[in-house]
């Protein structure tokens, strides 16, 4: 049993989480012929035992399912392709979900499969002209069949909207400015209550694509290619969402819903794995939170078209590469920020002041998105699922027993 260590606390009102982060299981997926990078974990109760299970894929074509609490392999090592994208969970009804995978098995494909590899539908190379490049993303239910649609990009220049119910191509958008960066931002850009897609191309262009028609709303030239999916969220006092774009040269570009530049934040080092925007600290102001490769985690508040105030800065011991996640761990309605740095250090920061409430050494390098959620129907103690750069899938339980403020 390994115990949560108290972090650096320097403010009288800082939260202090007490309890333990306990390892539940670890599974290696690099034995034998199974090797290569492992996707981020996804979760669903695939086998109907009321416990969420983990689904991962490897880049060399394997898909695996593990029981969320025991870690037992519930499906065997299945290799449906030579290459696979990360998986996407697509609920078909209240009790059943398909796993959406894109890949290449001699031909390009996107498939909806069950955990025992029953094929619900398959979109073939006649419709997908090049191997899929991005992970599949859940999208609007455009067709009205009660099942969300899927967005995915290929390695060349095309974004596809695929019907989640039957795999038909609803629309496709083809770039005239080179290859599409394999990130898709999803949200309502043009205020019609329908999700849209924001994507970038290698020449630095950012496009807003209408979710219903597949037509481009606008293009903004950002000069440098995106390094993460654009974040579509409301971060100022004007009506409508803003589009937040981060680039490898250390910039955050914030665009209006009409594609006009609102402000640009410049940093001396590349940005980390994710942006978060909205009323993060629940004080009726608009906030944006980010991490940098120089180990800083920062939150800026009181956004409008002309201003913004740096609310806090936290310096981690190592760069933060995995996307961050908000979760209320102590039932006070104010979320904590869950962060995993480059060395596998798990940090929980209070969002009001940016002060560390606790830290724990996971011991593995983690660069993929992680899952911090309830797997076993006990919301008091969420589980943490991660995949590591060394080819393992690991599960922990976060048993926090008390909190002070």
CORURHU-V902219 format. One record per backbone hydrogen bond with DSSP energy under -1.0 kcal/mol. NH is the residue of the N-H (numbers start at 1). CO is the residue of the C=O. E is the energy in kcal/mol with one decimal. If there is no record, write none. Layout:
BEGIN
((NH,CO,E) (NH,CO,E))
END
This chain:
BEGIN
((5,359,-2.4) (14,11,-2.0) (16,404,-1.5) (17,357,-1.4) (18,402,-2.1) (20,399,-2.0) (22,397,-2.8) (24,395,-3.1) (25,395,-1.4) (27,393,-2.9) (29,391,-3.1) (34,31,-1.9) (39,57,-2.9) (42,55,-1.8) (44,53,-1.5) (46,44,-1.6) (52,375,-2.1) (53,44,-2.9) (54,66,-3.2) (55,42,-2.4) (56,64,-2.0) (58,62,-2.3) (59,37,-2.1) (61,58,-1.9) (63,78,-2.7) (64,56,-2.6) (66,54,-2.6) (67,72,-2.9) (71,67,-1.8) (74,65,-2.1) (78,63,-1.4) (81,61,-1.1) (82,104,-2.1) (83,104,-1.4) (85,102,-2.7) (88,100,-1.4) (90,98,-3.0) (92,96,-2.9) (93,96,-1.8) (98,90,-2.9) (99,113,-3.2) (100,88,-3.4) (101,111,-2.2) (103,109,-2.3) (104,83,-1.5) (105,107,-2.1) (109,103,-1.9) (110,123,-1.6) (111,101,-2.9) (112,121,-2.4) (113,99,-2.3) (114,118,-2.1) (117,114,-2.0) (120,112,-2.9) (121,112,-1.2) (123,110,-3.4) (127,124,-1.6) (128,124,-2.2) (133,153,-3.2) (134,153,-1.0) (137,151,-2.3) (139,149,-2.3) (142,140,-1.4) (149,140,-1.4) (150,162,-2.9) (151,137,-2.5) (152,160,-1.7) (154,158,-2.0) (155,131,-1.7) (159,173,-2.8) (160,152,-3.0) (161,171,-2.7) (162,150,-3.2) (163,168,-3.4) (167,163,-2.5) (170,161,-2.8) (171,161,-1.2) (173,159,-2.7) (175,157,-3.6) (181,200,-2.7) (183,181,-2.4) (185,198,-3.0) (187,196,-1.9) (196,187,-3.1) (197,209,-2.4) (198,185,-2.8) (199,207,-1.9) (201,205,-2.0) (202,179,-2.0) (204,201,-2.2) (206,220,-2.7) (207,199,-2.9) (208,218,-1.9) (209,197,-3.6) (210,215,-3.5) (214,210,-2.2) (217,208,-3.5) (220,206,-2.6) (222,204,-2.5) (224,222,-1.2) (227,246,-2.5) (231,244,-2.6) (233,242,-2.0) (242,233,-2.8) (243,255,-2.5) (244,231,-3.0) (245,253,-3.0) (247,251,-1.9) (250,247,-1.8) (252,265,-2.4) (253,245,-3.0) (254,263,-2.7) (255,243,-3.0) (256,260,-3.0) (259,256,-2.2) (262,254,-3.0) (263,254,-1.3) (265,252,-2.9) (267,250,-2.7) (272,291,-3.3) (276,289,-2.1) (278,287,-2.2) (280,278,-1.7) (287,278,-2.5) (288,300,-2.4) (289,276,-3.1) (290,298,-2.4) (292,296,-2.4) (293,270,-3.9) (295,292,-1.5) (297,314,-2.9) (298,290,-2.3) (299,312,-2.0) (300,288,-2.8) (301,309,-3.2) (303,286,-1.4) (304,307,-1.5) (309,301,-2.9) (311,299,-2.3) (312,299,-1.4) (314,297,-3.1) (316,295,-3.3) (325,338,-2.1) (327,336,-2.5) (336,327,-2.9) (337,349,-3.0) (338,325,-3.7) (339,347,-2.6) (341,345,-2.4) (342,319,-3.0) (344,341,-1.9) (346,360,-4.0) (347,339,-3.4) (348,358,-2.1) (349,337,-2.5) (350,355,-2.5) (354,350,-2.1) (357,348,-3.6) (359,5,-3.4) (360,346,-2.2) (362,344,-3.2) (371,385,-2.4) (373,383,-2.2) (381,378,-1.7) (383,373,-3.5) (384,396,-2.8) (385,371,-2.9) (386,394,-2.6) (388,392,-2.2) (389,365,-2.7) (391,388,-1.6) (393,27,-2.9) (394,386,-2.8) (395,25,-2.6) (396,384,-2.3) (397,22,-2.4) (398,382,-3.0) (399,20,-2.8) (400,398,-1.0) (401,18,-1.6) (402,18,-1.1) (404,16,-1.2))
END
